[in-house]
């Protein structure tokens, strides 16, 4: 079994070539936070994305009620596998 090791900054930069530069200060700050607090930025981003999608669906389907729009958002974001018989 191979031993796990941390990637160097050069290795990480090679992987993410073409993306925005890595904010190492932000990464260090996040690494020092407890796990439950590191989740908060991701949850905030998810909430923002869902609100944006909800607004898009509200403009595209003005005749639908808010519960119907919420169901469209969930259907769009949730992979559902339907079995065919």
PASEBA-1860 file (N, C-alpha, C; in nm, 3 decimals):
! residues 85
1> XXXXXXXX> 0.084/-0.117/0.000/0.000/0.000/0.000/0.089/0.124/0.000 ~ 0.053/0.225/-0.079/0.136/0.346/-0.086/0.105/0.439/0.030 ~ 0.205/0.510/0.069/0.190/0.604/0.180/0.130/0.734/0.127 ~ 0.032/0.789/0.201/-0.029/0.915/0.161/0.063/1.030/0.196 ~ 0.069/1.129/0.107/0.149/1.247/0.135/0.074/1.369/0.082 ~ 0.107/1.482/0.137/0.046/1.608/0.091/0.105/1.647/-0.043 ~ 0.023/1.710/-0.126/0.072/1.761/-0.253/0.149/1.889/-0.230 ~ 0.248/1.911/-0.312/0.322/2.037/-0.304/0.242/2.144/-0.377
9> XXXXXXXX> 0.275/2.270/-0.353/0.204/2.379/-0.421/0.224/2.371/-0.573 ~ 0.340/2.323/-0.617/0.363/2.308/-0.761/0.273/2.200/-0.821 ~ 0.257/2.090/-0.748/0.170/1.981/-0.796/0.024/2.028/-0.802 ~ -0.018/2.100/-0.702/-0.155/2.151/-0.701/-0.174/2.250/-0.815 ~ -0.078/2.338/-0.836/-0.087/2.436/-0.943/-0.095/2.369/-1.080 ~ -0.024/2.258/-1.097/-0.028/2.185/-1.224/-0.166/2.124/-1.247 ~ -0.230/2.079/-1.139/-0.362/2.018/-1.151/-0.467/2.122/-1.189 ~ -0.458/2.238/-1.129/-0.561/2.340/-1.148/-0.522/2.445/-1.250
17> XXXXXXXX> -0.430/2.411/-1.339/-0.386/2.504/-1.442/-0.507/2.551/-1.522 ~ -0.521/2.681/-1.538/-0.635/2.736/-1.611/-0.742/2.790/-1.519 ~ -0.736/2.758/-1.390/-0.830/2.811/-1.294/-0.771/2.936/-1.229 ~ -0.851/3.003/-1.149/-0.802/3.118/-1.075/-0.688/3.075/-0.983 ~ -0.596/3.165/-0.953/-0.487/3.129/-0.861/-0.542/3.091/-0.723 ~ -0.473/3.002/-0.656/-0.516/2.956/-0.525/-0.485/3.063/-0.421 ~ -0.582/3.093/-0.338/-0.562/3.188/-0.229/-0.514/3.108/-0.108 ~ -0.381/3.103/-0.090/-0.323/3.018/0.013/-0.359/3.065/0.153
25> XXXXXXXX> -0.372/3.195/0.172/-0.411/3.246/0.304/-0.551/3.196/0.339 ~ -0.643/3.205/0.243/-0.779/3.156/0.265/-0.780/3.005/0.293 ~ -0.699/2.931/0.218/-0.693/2.787/0.239/-0.643/2.753/0.379 ~ -0.542/2.825/0.426/-0.489/2.801/0.561/-0.591/2.836/0.668 ~ -0.663/2.947/0.648/-0.767/2.986/0.743/-0.877/2.879/0.750 ~ -0.920/2.832/0.634/-1.024/2.728/0.631/-0.975/2.598/0.693 ~ -0.849/2.564/0.672/-0.795/2.439/0.727/-0.793/2.442/0.879 ~ -0.781/2.559/0.937/-0.777/2.571/1.082/-0.915/2.566/1.148
33> XXXXXXXX> -1.018/2.583/1.067/-1.154/2.581/1.122/-1.199/2.438/1.151 ~ -1.287/2.420/1.249/-1.345/2.287/1.270/-1.431/2.248/1.148 ~ -1.448/2.119/1.132/-1.518/2.067/1.013/-1.653/2.132/0.992 ~ -1.734/2.145/1.098/-1.869/2.198/1.083/-1.868/2.343/1.034 ~ -1.764/2.419/1.067/-1.757/2.557/1.019/-1.702/2.566/0.876 ~ -1.627/2.465/0.834/-1.579/2.463/0.695/-1.692/2.434/0.599 ~ -1.799/2.372/0.647/-1.913/2.341/0.562/-1.995/2.465/0.528 ~ -1.993/2.565/0.615/-2.080/2.681/0.599/-2.062/2.752/0.465
41> XXXXXXXX> -1.939/2.781/0.418/-1.927/2.846/0.286/-1.988/2.763/0.173 ~ -1.972/2.632/0.179/-2.032/2.547/0.075/-2.183/2.548/0.080 ~ -2.237/2.546/0.201/-2.383/2.552/0.214/-2.438/2.686/0.168 ~ -2.364/2.793/0.197/-2.405/2.925/0.149/-2.404/2.931/-0.003 ~ -2.303/2.872/-0.065/-2.295/2.869/-0.211/-2.410/2.788/-0.270 ~ -2.444/2.676/-0.205/-2.556/2.595/-0.252/-2.687/2.672/-0.241 ~ -2.706/2.742/-0.131/-2.827/2.821/-0.111/-2.838/2.930/-0.218 ~ -2.726/2.996/-0.248/-2.724/3.099/-0.351/-2.761/3.041/-0.487
49> XXXXXXXX> -2.702/2.927/-0.521/-2.729/2.864/-0.651/-2.876/2.822/-0.662 ~ -2.930/2.769/-0.555/-3.071/2.727/-0.558/-3.163/2.849/-0.571 ~ -3.130/2.959/-0.504/-3.211/3.081/-0.515/-3.205/3.136/-0.657 ~ -3.087/3.133/-0.718/-3.073/3.180/-0.856/-3.155/3.093/-0.951 ~ -3.149/2.963/-0.932/-3.226/2.872/-1.017/-3.376/2.892/-0.995 ~ -3.415/2.913/-0.870/-3.556/2.939/-0.840/-3.603/3.066/-0.910 ~ -3.521/3.170/-0.908/-3.556/3.295/-0.978/-3.566/3.275/-1.129 ~ -3.476/3.195/-1.184/-3.481/3.166/-1.327/-3.609/3.092/-1.363
57> XXXXXXXX> -3.645/2.991/-1.282/-3.768/2.916/-1.309/-3.892/3.003/-1.289 ~ -3.887/3.096/-1.193/-4.001/3.185/-1.170/-4.023/3.273/-1.292 ~ -3.913/3.321/-1.354/-3.926/3.402/-1.476/-3.970/3.318/-1.595 ~ -3.922/3.196/-1.603/-3.954/3.109/-1.718/-4.095/3.051/-1.708 ~ -4.141/3.025/-1.585/-4.273/2.965/-1.563/-4.354/3.050/-1.465 ~ -4.399/3.170/-1.508/-4.470/3.259/-1.416/-4.604/3.204/-1.367 ~ -4.657/3.107/-1.437/-4.788/3.051/-1.398/-4.778/2.951/-1.283 ~ -4.658/2.905/-1.250/-4.641/2.804/-1.146/-4.638/2.868/-1.007
65> XXXXXXXX> -4.689/2.793/-0.909/-4.683/2.838/-0.770/-4.542/2.815/-0.716 ~ -4.512/2.876/-0.600/-4.379/2.859/-0.542/-4.349/2.712/-0.508 ~ -4.445/2.636/-0.452/-4.415/2.494/-0.429/-4.383/2.418/-0.558 ~ -4.451/2.453/-0.667/-4.423/2.387/-0.796/-4.283/2.425/-0.847 ~ -4.247/2.552/-0.829/-4.114/2.596/-0.869/-4.008/2.525/-0.784 ~ -4.032/2.512/-0.655/-3.938/2.441/-0.568/-3.921/2.297/-0.612 ~ -4.029/2.234/-0.655/-4.019/2.096/-0.704/-3.937/2.090/-0.833 ~ -3.952/2.191/-0.920/-3.871/2.196/-1.043/-3.723/2.211/-1.008
73> XXXXXXXX> -3.692/2.294/-0.908/-3.554/2.312/-0.865/-3.499/2.179/-0.815 ~ -3.574/2.112/-0.729/-3.528/1.982/-0.677/-3.511/1.879/-0.788 ~ -3.606/1.877/-0.882/-3.595/1.783/-0.993/-3.472/1.813/-1.078 ~ -3.440/1.940/-1.095/-3.325/1.979/-1.176/-3.193/1.940/-1.107 ~ -3.189/1.956/-0.974/-3.065/1.932/-0.900/-3.048/1.790/-0.849 ~ -3.155/1.712/-0.852/-3.149/1.577/-0.795/-3.154/1.475/-0.908 ~ -3.049/1.394/-0.921/-3.055/1.289/-1.023/-3.153/1.180/-0.980 ~ -3.251/1.157/-1.064/-3.352/1.055/-1.035/-3.340/0.947/-1.141
81> XXXXX> -3.335/0.825/-1.094/-3.329/0.712/-1.188/-3.464/0.642/-1.187 ~ -3.524/0.638/-1.303/-3.653/0.571/-1.316/-3.630/0.438/-1.383 ~ -3.685/0.333/-1.323/-3.673/0.202/-1.383/-3.780/0.186/-1.491 ~ -3.740/0.131/-1.605/-3.837/0.103/-1.710/-3.868/-0.045/-1.708 ~ -3.990/-0.075/-1.734/-4.033/-0.216/-1.731/-4.072/-0.261/-1.868
END
